[in-house]
Amino acid sequence: DADSDITRNAPLRDRKSYLTAFVDSNPAKFMRALPPQTGEYARLLKARLQMEQVVSKGGWGPKVPGKKLEPGDSGNAVVALRNRLIAMGYLKRSSTRSYDATITKAVQKFQAAHGLADDGVAGATTLQEINVTAESRLKSVLVAMERERWFNRERGKRHVLVNLTDYTAKIMDNGKVTFRTRSVVGANKHDRRSPEFSDLMEHMIINPTWNVPRSIAVKEYLPMMQKNANAAGHLKLLDGSGRSVSRANIDFSQYDEKNFPFDMKQPPSRSNALGLVKFMFPNRYNIYLHDTPAKSLFARETRAYSHGCIRLQQPFEFAYALLKPQSSNPKGEFHGHLKTGRETQVNLETKVPVHIIYRTAFTNAKGPVQYRRDVYGRDTKIWKAMANEGVVLRSVQG
């Protein structure tokens, strides 16, 4: 395995079945039917060919120097920026030497296609992405095609799609995005990165209790309570029988990660770490989608901060969309439960597949190929594994 957090099982067929099917069918049709028959795979194939042609011509030209360019600037760096945007297809042919409205608009298009804040200013991050080589982008496309082959199975007419690198969660209905919200994903630390897998969403819990995972209780809260017994006072301590325990008579210094005997819980509230609703697809990783009181993180460009779960910017609207097929008044039903302040489980009459994926290159039905940063370094590992198996970058003459 290239990375232990990629837990997706690629669909494999019995080797003999390939031979018997090949013998019993039209060879050309058989070969055409082997790759994924998805629109995404077809568009990635097209993107691969285009990128191979770019590579064969030497890429997109000289890199853009400097750390920041903005409207009103002029000079050689702006010319380099202009030429690179033209070569990439974000700007029509132009002879301008100043950072004018046309360049600003082209930079915004580039930023939108790379998951950056589309303010039209070529700051350090935007210039870094503009200067990524065509070879690197081609590698992203080839890895995305490989990942699409691993994901070559029925996804569900309705499903939830979370692309970790894009920091989004989407509801897909018959191949179209019907709901989209920003997300916060696991931080880039060894025990916090969000894994990749698929499962079935079964229910949502409104006004959830946060049962603090033991790893967080002993690694984060125990050291705090050893310094101050009343630290993290918003959390209740429970003994082995589930009874609430007073901190007044506890000497926390006698405990460590192995012998800490208490469970920790946060009752339902607006300040609850899970917010006011969580969406459950029971899995061995204890990963789910949920609300959060930490709303400010959604304004950030890079949103890898959680312990692994997926936080949603618009959890209420996400809930309404999930309830719509089974309720004549999804918003009213949701808020009816919310107003009680009590923890309430609402089952989904039809379970919804959830797919947590990781793509640094992906496509939309229209518009340019989308590229994202390799936030966990997973695609770099996959490319190395592919290269070790003999995959090479090809350049194709246009």
N, C-alpha and C positions, 0 to 999 in steps of 0.2 A: 504494500500500500504506500502511495506517495505521501499520505498524511493521515494520521490516526483519527482526525476529526471528520474525515470524509467517510461516512458509514453507509453510503448508498451501495446497494448490490446491483451490479450491472446485469442485465438480462442475457443469459448465456443459453445457447441451444446445444443439444447433443451433436457431437462432431459428425456422426454418421448421418444425421438428419440432413445436414448440408449436402452431403454427397448424393443421397437418394433423391432429395428435392431437385438438385441440379440435373440429375439424369432424367427425371420425370417431367421436366418443364422446359420452356423456351430459355436457352442459356442467357440471352441478352436481358430478357424480362427478369429472370432470376437475379442477375447481378444488380439490376437497377433497384430491385425491391429490398436489397440487403441493408442499405443505410436507413436512418430514420426518415420517415415520410412526412416530416413536419415542415411547416412554412419557415420556422426558425432555421432548420438545417439547410434548406434550399437557399435562404438569404445569406447564411454564413458561407456556403459554397461560392456564391457570387462574390462575397466580400473577399474571400481567399484569393480568387482569381485576380480581382482588382489590385489587391495588395501585392501579389506576386509581380504584377506588371509595374507597380510603383518601385518595388525593390530592384527590378531589372534595369530601371532608368536611373538608379542611383539615389532613390529616396526623394525627399521633398526639398532638397537644397540645403544651403548653410543654416546652421542653428541661429537663433535670435540671441544676441548678446544682451547683457544687462540684467538687472533684478526687477525693474518695474518700468512699464511704458503705459502712458495714459493719454486720453484725448488732449490735443493741443501740442503734444510732443512732435518733433521732427528730427530728421537726420538718418544716418546709416542703419541704426537699429530698427527704426520704423520701417525702412525699406526692406530690411530682412524679414520683419514681421509680415509686411504686406506680401512679399514673395512667397513666404511659407503658407500663408492663408490661401493664396491663389492656388498653389500646388496641391493643397489639401482639398480644394473645392468649396471653401467657405466664402470666397471672395471672387467676383468677376475680375477679368483683367483690368488693371488700373495702373496709372503712372504717378499716383499721388506720393509725395514724400513726407506728408504730414499725417498725424493720427486724427483723421477726420471722421465724419459721421459714418461713412461706408466701412471704414476699418473697425469702428466701434461696434457696428452691427454684426460684422463678420466675427469679431472676438466673442460677442454674445452667443452667436450660433455655435461656435466652437465650445464655449463653456457649457452650454446646454447639452451638447452631445457627449460631454465628459464628466457630467455630474458636478460641475462647479457652479458657484454663485454667479449668475449671468449679469454681472454689473458692467460689462464692457471695458473693464480696466485689466490690462495684462500685468497682474501682479506676479509675485514669485512662483506661486503654485500654478497659475495659468501658463506662464512661460516654461516652467518645468514640463508640463504636459504637452505644450506645443513642440518642445524640443525632443520629445520621445521619438525614437527612430521608427521608420517604416518597418524594419525587421522586427522590432519589439511588438508592434501592433499586429504583424502577421503571426507572431508566436501566440498572442492572445486569441486570435481567430482560430488557429489550429487547436489550441487547448479547449476553446469553447466547443468546437466540433467534436472533439473527443468526449467532452462532458455530455454533449447532446446524445452521443451513442450510449453512454452509461445510463442515460435518463430515457431510453427508448421504450417507454411503456405507456399504457393508458393513464392519463392524468386526471380524468374526471371532467364531465361537461361543466360542472362548477367546481372550482378549486381555489385555494389560497396559495399564492406564489410569493415567497419572500426571497429577494435577491440580496444577499448579505452585503455585497460590494456596492450596491445601489442605494442601500439604506431605505428600502421601500417595502411595503406589504401591499399586495394587490388581490382583489377578488376577480377571478377570470370566469366568464360565462360564455361557453361555446367559442372559446378562443379570443374573446374580446375583453379588454379591461373595463369592468363596470364599477370598480371602486379602487381608489389608490390613496395611500397615506404614507407620510414619512415614518421612518422607524429608527430606533436606536438599537444597535446589536452589541454582542459581547466585545469587551475590550481585548486588545491584542496582547494578552498575557496567557501563559501556558494553560491555566485552569479556568479561563473565562471566555475563550473564543467559542462562538456559536457553532455547533456541529451542523453538518449537512445530512438530512435524512427526509423521509416522507412518512406521514402518519395520517390518522383520521381525526378531525375535530368532532367531538361528541357533544360538548355542552359549553355553556359559559357560566361563570359564577359572578353574580352581581353583589356588591359590597363584600369582597373577599377578605378573609383572614389571611395574614401573611405568616405562614409557618416557616420560620427562619431556617434555611438549610444548615445542617450541622457544621459544614465547612466554614460558613460565614460566622456562625455563632462562636466557634472556638478560635478562629483565626483573626476575626475583626472585633467582635464584641467582648470576648473574655479578657483580652489585654486591656481594653478600656475600663472594664469593671474592676480589674485588679488595681488600677490606679485610683478609681473612684467608683464605689459600689453603686452609686445612683446614676452612673452613665447609662446612656440609651434607655432612659426612663420610660420611653414610649412603648417599650417591649415588656411583655409579661414573662415571668419565669414560671415554669411548670415542672412538678416532680414527675417521677415515673408513673404515678397514678393519674396524672392530668390535673392535679390540684395546684392552684396558684400559690406561689411561695413568696414570702416577704424577703427582701434583700437585707434587711436590718441585721439578721443573725448569721449571715453567710460570710465566711472568710474565703474570698475568691482566690487568694494566693495559694491555697492548697490544691487548686485544680490546674490541669493542663489540657492539651488537645485530646488526650486519651481518656482521662477520667472525669471530665466535666459531665455531671449527672442530669443536667436540666435541659428541657426543651424551651425554646423562646418563640413567642407569638406576638403579632401586632394585630389588635382587633380592627374590625372594619372602621374606616374613617376616611375623610378626604386626604389626610396626610399619610395614609397607608402606603407602603412601598410599592404595592401593586395597583395603587389608585382605586378606582371604583368598580372595575370589572376586569376579569381575566378570562381567556379563551383556552379551553383545555383540549388537547389531543394527547392523552396519556402515553408517555414514552419513557424509556429507560434512562434518558438523559435529564429528565425533569425540566424540560424546556417547554415554555408556553408563550403565548402572546398576551400582553396586558397593558393597562393604563399606567400612568406614572404621575406623581406630583411634581417631578422635575421637568417642567415644560420647556425651560430655557434651552435644553440641549438640542431640541428639534431645529433651532435656528442655525445650528452649526453646520458647516459643510461636511466635515467628517464626523460620523456619529457612532463611534465604537467605544462605549462606556459601561455597558451593563455587565452582570456576572454571567451572561450567556443567553438569558431570555430576551425576547423581542418586545421592546416597548413601542406603543403606537401613539402617534400624535393625535389621531381622531378616533379614539376607541369607541365612543358612543355611536358615531356614524357607521363604524365598522359593524357594531352590534345590530343596528337597524337593518343594514344590508343583509346580514346573516339571517335575521328573523323574518325578512320580507316574504319568503316563500311559504311561511307557515302562519303568518299573522296578518289580519286585516288592518291592524294599527300597531306596527312594530315599535314605533317611537313611544306611543302611549303605554304599551305593555312593558317596555324596558323601564320607563320612568316610574311606572306604578310599583315595580319591584324596588327600584332605587330609593324611592321616598321612604320605604319602611325602615331603611338603615340596617335591615337584617340580612345576613348572608343567605343568598337564594341561588339555587342551581336551576338553570333553564336549559333543558335538553333540546338539541337540534333534531327535528323529526327525520331529516335526511342528513347523515354524517357527511362532512365536507373534507375531501383530501387536502392536506397541507403539505406543500413541497418547499423545503428550505434549500435553496441553491446558492451557487457562488459563481458568478460569471463576470470576468473582466472585459469580455466582449460579448455584446448581444445586439439584437436588431429589433426595430419596430416595423410594423407593416409599411410605414412610409418614413422617409427621412434618412439621415446618415446613420452609419453604424455607431453604436454607443460603446464607449470605452470607459472603464472605471479602474481605479487604482487597486493594486493587489494587496489589500489591507492586511491579510494574514500571511502573505507570501506563499499561498497554496498553489497558485498557478505557476509560479516559478519552479516549485518542486515537481509539478506534473510535467512541465516542459522538459526538465532535466531527465525525468524518467522516460519520456517519449524519445528524446535525443539519444539516450542510452540504448534504446531499442532500434535505432537507425533512422528515425524521422529527421529529415533535413529540410531547411528552407529552400524552396524552389523559386527561381525567378523566371517569369514568362514574358516573352516579347509581345508587346501589344500589337 
